[in-house]
């Protein structure tokens, strides 16, 4: 069964948006932050910091991070959904469990890893 974690990025706090996301992902997966896949292999961390510090009026930033889909919303909510792409019998949809308006939003931006 897929697991979904949602938490608002706090207006004030000592954590950068990037650190907040890494800590949330570590809690979500039950791993130490140092055992998570290297985030910079999937997305530029500056995008995360900029999006959560100064979000657009509407829209989302969505990206895949190994077995997770991460969604940042304009209202500073961070949503993490785990999925197993190797599940037998049916194809997993990483959007399942996300709010329908967000999962199907035409304003959604899928950040993709740039192959070097």
BAFI-3210 file (N, C-alpha, C; in Angstrom, 3 decimals, decimal comma, padded with zeros to 6 digits):
// residues 116
n [1|2|3|4|5|6|7|8|9|10|11|12|13|14|15|16|17|18|19|20|21|22|23|24|25|26|27|28|29|30|31|32|33|34|35|36|37|38|39|40|41|42|43|44|45|46|47|48|49|50|51|52|53|54|55|56|57|58|59|60|61|62|63|64|65|66|67|68|69|70|71|72|73|74|75|76|77|78|79|80|81|82|83|84|85|86|87|88|89|90|91|92|93|94|95|96|97|98|99|100|101|102|103|104|105|106|107|108|109|110|111|112|113|114|115|116]
n.u [000,844|000,509|002,152|001,443|002,662|002,055|002,887|003,063|005,329|006,972|006,439|008,268|011,377|014,264|015,169|016,181|014,228|015,092|016,428|014,225|012,600|014,263|014,431|011,714|011,293|013,032|011,761|009,383|010,189|011,427|014,123|017,536|018,531|020,981|020,996|019,272|018,555|020,732|019,596|020,213|020,695|018,278|016,865|017,468|018,491|018,233|015,916|013,921|014,348|013,839|011,172|009,656|010,302|009,485|006,795|004,878|001,818|-000,022|-000,012|002,321|005,272|006,617|008,261|010,063|011,655|013,638|011,945|009,824|007,311|007,411|005,679|005,385|003,439|001,760|000,796|002,675|002,731|004,105|004,094|004,597|004,776|005,108|005,896|005,782|007,300|007,648|005,552|003,712|001,191|-000,274|000,075|001,640|000,433|001,909|000,509|-001,733|-003,571|-002,825|-004,207|-006,888|-007,108|-004,529|-002,978|-003,831|-003,385|-002,997|-001,142|000,942|004,336|006,633|009,598|012,491|015,198|018,309|020,120|023,514]
n.v [-001,179|002,222|005,024|008,211|011,372|014,510|017,871|021,213|023,720|025,621|029,111|030,492|029,501|027,454|025,714|025,285|025,249|023,024|021,402|020,939|019,399|017,132|016,129|015,573|013,607|011,642|010,959|010,040|007,757|006,317|006,264|007,257|010,596|010,678|008,296|008,488|008,645|010,619|013,800|015,781|014,366|014,162|016,586|020,113|021,576|024,300|025,036|023,959|025,396|028,047|027,797|027,149|029,238|031,536|031,131|030,607|032,276|030,365|026,845|024,044|022,215|019,354|016,255|013,206|011,187|008,788|006,171|007,766|010,276|013,688|016,564|019,965|022,621|025,730|026,847|026,228|023,591|020,387|017,348|013,954|010,917|007,497|004,904|001,718|000,657|-001,898|-003,556|-006,525|-007,498|-005,075|-001,801|000,791|003,968|006,952|009,257|008,548|009,068|011,668|014,948|015,359|017,681|018,592|016,441|016,305|018,795|021,390|023,249|022,003|021,269|019,101|018,208|017,006|014,727|015,716|014,105|013,480]
n.w [000,000|-000,766|000,673|001,973|002,802|004,211|004,745|005,878|004,849|007,213|007,856|009,396|010,690|011,384|009,489|006,109|003,072|001,550|003,460|005,104|003,384|002,987|005,620|006,054|004,077|005,021|007,442|006,342|004,912|006,873|007,098|007,788|007,100|005,700|004,364|002,281|-001,266|-003,299|-003,602|-005,475|-007,761|-008,919|-008,925|-009,000|-006,080|-005,552|-006,876|-005,245|-002,858|-003,763|-004,673|-002,343|-000,620|-001,954|-003,278|-006,332|-007,361|-008,022|-008,801|-009,055|-008,087|-009,172|-008,805|-009,359|-006,988|-006,679|-005,360|-004,719|-005,169|-005,199|-004,305|-004,410|-003,350|-004,225|-001,907|-000,052|000,786|001,288|-000,262|-000,110|-001,757|-001,671|-003,953|-005,576|-008,231|-009,107|-008,508|-008,743|-011,129|-011,461|-012,777|-011,049|-010,180|-009,610|-008,954|-007,558|-004,657|-004,356|-004,168|-006,439|-008,057|-007,946|-008,876|-011,508|-012,500|-014,860|-014,404|-013,287|-012,857|-014,002|-012,838|-014,261|-014,233|-015,442|-017,742|-017,884]
ca.u [000,000|001,279|002,130|001,463|002,985|001,793|003,250|003,276|006,616|006,672|006,848|009,475|012,062|015,698|015,487|015,961|013,262|015,755|016,601|012,884|012,188|015,075|013,988|010,382|011,462|013,642|010,680|008,431|010,732|011,986|015,574|018,363|018,684|022,195|020,759|018,369|019,263|021,195|018,520|020,701|020,628|016,902|016,397|018,349|018,006|017,868|014,503|013,110|014,474|013,141|009,731|009,007|010,517|008,719|006,008|004,033|000,432|-000,702|000,828|003,040|006,540|006,496|009,382|010,263|012,892|013,735|010,631|008,875|006,921|007,361|004,887|005,388|002,306|001,878|000,491|003,818|002,547|004,982|003,423|005,486|004,079|005,948|005,284|006,629|007,161|007,817|004,423|003,162|-000,244|-000,819|001,008|001,414|000,327|002,406|-000,413|-002,809|-003,454|-002,643|-005,466|-007,177|-006,798|-003,076|-002,458|-004,202|-003,274|-002,241|-000,064|001,958|005,628|007,382|011,042|013,122|016,641|019,062|021,180|024,773]
ca.v [000,000|003,460|005,886|009,632|012,290|015,911|018,809|022,583|024,331|026,730|030,462|030,823|028,322|027,452|024,829|025,726|024,367|021,794|020,601|020,539|018,305|015,946|015,613|015,000|012,370|010,658|010,500|009,319|006,445|005,633|006,205|008,390|011,471|010,354|007,071|008,778|008,879|011,992|014,588|016,538|013,502|014,204|017,965|021,149|022,004|025,718|025,126|023,683|026,554|029,202|027,552|027,220|030,558|032,535|030,328|031,325|032,461|029,080|025,861|023,067|021,683|017,913|015,485|011,857|011,028|007,337|005,523|008,738|011,449|014,842|017,646|021,208|023,411|027,177|027,217|025,745|022,229|019,376|016,049|012,876|009,649|006,374|003,944|000,594|000,421|-003,318|-004,316|-007,453|-007,504|-003,802|-000,685|001,783|005,359|007,756|010,332|008,053|009,562|013,110|015,616|015,255|018,936|018,710|015,366|016,539|020,219|021,803|024,109|021,160|021,230|017,891|018,415|015,758|014,638|015,966|013,120|014,133]
ca.w [000,000|-000,880|001,846|001,634|003,895|003,876|005,801|005,419|005,153|008,137|007,456|010,143|011,193|011,142|008,372|004,736|002,424|001,148|004,670|005,514|002,504|003,273|006,914|005,859|003,312|005,920|008,323|005,493|004,545|008,030|006,914|008,174|005,930|004,941|003,600|001,168|-002,526|-003,473|-004,203|-006,628|-008,941|-009,410|-009,087|-008,469|-004,772|-005,585|-007,282|-004,053|-001,964|-004,352|-004,754|-001,031|-000,009|-002,694|-004,211|-007,291|-006,917|-008,236|-009,470|-008,266|-008,566|-008,946|-009,323|-008,851|-006,226|-006,624|-005,237|-004,186|-005,942|-004,307|-004,850|-003,653|-003,813|-004,080|-000,525|000,724|001,287|000,714|-000,275|-000,554|-001,945|-002,063|-004,850|-005,934|-009,664|-009,411|-008,003|-009,735|-011,368|-011,922|-012,861|-009,999|-010,618|-008,500|-008,618|-006,707|-003,300|-004,374|-004,475|-007,864|-008,742|-008,028|-009,718|-012,899|-012,779|-016,050|-013,924|-012,677|-013,549|-013,662|-012,970|-014,660|-014,084|-016,662|-017,948|-018,260]
c.u [000,892|001,121|002,257|001,733|002,757|002,206|003,490|004,675|006,336|007,206|008,157|010,084|013,521|016,086|015,256|014,886|013,872|015,952|015,259|012,412|012,963|014,668|012,620|010,463|012,085|012,588|009,681|008,905|011,253|013,496|016,250|018,522|019,908|022,037|019,786|019,184|019,634|020,164|018,978|020,797|019,261|016,399|017,427|017,740|017,615|016,415|013,580|013,140|013,696|011,639|009,066|009,228|009,662|007,863|005,211|002,619|-000,365|000,290|001,556|004,411|006,524|007,701|009,435|011,621|012,977|012,336|009,581|008,517|006,765|006,607|004,965|004,267|002,531|001,543|001,492|003,592|003,506|004,265|004,405|004,675|005,081|005,181|006,297|006,390|007,295|006,675|003,878|001,673|-000,845|000,252|000,647|001,367|000,793|001,503|-001,541|-002,556|-003,175|-003,995|-005,679|-006,803|-005,287|-002,519|-002,726|-004,022|-002,468|-001,110|001,077|003,218|006,364|008,852|011,683|014,630|017,295|020,172|022,405|025,537]
c.v [001,247|004,287|007,330|010,433|013,704|016,784|020,175|023,045|025,540|028,060|030,848|029,530|028,357|026,575|025,510|024,822|023,018|020,865|020,085|019,331|017,028|015,315|014,942|013,674|011,269|010,099|009,641|007,891|005,651|005,460|007,412|009,281|011,140|009,093|007,275|008,905|010,352|012,798|015,317|015,685|013,575|015,613|018,913|021,657|023,470|025,914|024,921|024,878|027,754|029,008|027,713|028,560|031,628|031,819|031,191|031,457|031,170|028,130|024,959|022,805|020,211|017,208|014,115|011,821|009,556|006,730|006,456|009,756|012,563|015,954|018,826|022,068|024,893|027,643|026,608|024,396|021,305|018,037|015,032|011,601|008,598|005,503|002,864|000,278|-001,036|-004,170|-005,255|-007,234|-006,193|-002,733|000,340|003,173|006,237|008,911|009,866|008,533|011,052|013,762|015,676|016,523|019,109|017,672|015,625|017,984|020,502|022,743|023,311|021,141|019,987|018,168|017,067|015,854|014,882|014,950|013,820|013,293]
c.w [000,000|000,390|001,393|002,899|003,400|005,054|005,177|005,800|006,040|007,618|008,128|010,652|010,806|009,948|007,030|004,138|002,023|002,348|005,187|004,695|002,814|004,598|006,790|005,108|004,176|006,880|007,557|005,210|005,726|007,939|007,535|006,945|005,078|004,101|002,443|-000,122|-002,653|-004,253|-005,458|-007,895|-009,616|-009,690|-008,487|-007,161|-004,713|-006,014|-006,091|-003,113|-002,487|-004,339|-003,394|-000,325|-000,652|-003,741|-005,192|-006,728|-007,045|-008,892|-008,496|-008,889|-008,187|-009,556|-008,670|-008,157|-005,860|-006,497|-004,640|-005,266|-004,927|-005,020|-003,900|-004,215|-003,541|-002,668|000,460|001,385|000,543|000,861|-000,846|-000,624|-002,382|-003,025|-005,162|-007,388|-010,050|-008,884|-009,065|-009,923|-011,816|-011,898|-011,786|-010,613|-009,468|-008,126|-007,695|-005,281|-003,229|-004,657|-005,983|-008,625|-008,905|-008,986|-011,193|-013,335|-014,031|-015,657|-013,330|-013,526|-013,095|-013,900|-013,258|-014,495|-015,432|-016,754|-018,467|-019,237]
res [x|x|x|x|x|x|x|x|x|x|x|x|x|x|x|x|x|x|x|x|x|x|x|x|x|x|x|x|x|x|x|x|x|x|x|x|x|x|x|x|x|x|x|x|x|x|x|x|x|x|x|x|x|x|x|x|x|x|x|x|x|x|x|x|x|x|x|x|x|x|x|x|x|x|x|x|x|x|x|x|x|x|x|x|x|x|x|x|x|x|x|x|x|x|x|x|x|x|x|x|x|x|x|x|x|x|x|x|x|x|x|x|x|x|x|x]
***
